[in-house]
């Protein structure tokens, strides 16, 4: 099979993405295991001098290590930092060897790619605070733009029926979602009608979802506090409405519009696996409503809700839930168990 070129599309808001490196408060070089691809590993094996010695000491190399099943990776320090992240939170490998010395995962993060039958869609994952900032501060309706081509080992084929159907529904949802002549509640109701959800699927039962989230795997203890807050009785309809009024007044409802856009852009095509488009739509709407409720809680407590608060919530939700296939699967199962009633 030969290689073929496919067009790559990306959202317009993400065109100027740059890692903010030492200004990042939740660096992806802390707390995540970083695997090393074969080409980078070979290069690291050849680096001379002190840096070379450190590389050989601080990476797990399956050729010399005692677990042949394990893939090559950086050995994190006790506080879970990449050993090459210096005290100023800058990458020692970039400083010494240049940008192209970093391994594929570090080069690509936080990009994601969805390979469709006729094109590739890419974007920037929200576990990165800078990616979240770009999404949340974008003020015009998000559009996809063609950014170039990418080689693929796979033959270009006709888009299959499921893919075309899902893309058509996604397009319809995006049209409703971005119709700013209507308020966001009305748009969410119209999306609910489009995928034929029951009328009562409007407000989530927050304490049920708090219990469900508490059963999932968690990374950061700060997320436990957020989960607990969903049970808090201050989160009644009056508080949610006051918060909505505050966000409308501040011209910030686009943050929720963009968030739902991102979740559907990135995940709706996963319905190809089981044909359950409604479950994917509900999980995305549920995610936005949970993040909205957590925002309302902070607003009620602090009398304010800043953009930094929102970035923090979105980043945390993404890292804890969106980036864990297992956690998303559990949420979708819980949605199905409740017969699509949020
Ligand atoms: S999380 Fe994003 S901004 Fe922060 S270090 Fe990683 S890529 Fe850079």
Boltz pocket constraint, residues with backbone or C-beta under 6 A from the ligand:
constraints:
  - pocket:
      binder: B
      contacts: [[A, 18], [A, 19], [A, 20], [A, 21], [A, 24], [A, 25], [A, 26], [A, 27], [A, 28], [A, 29], [A, 109], [A, 110], [A, 127], [A, 128], [A, 129], [A, 130], [A, 131]]
      max_distance: 6.0
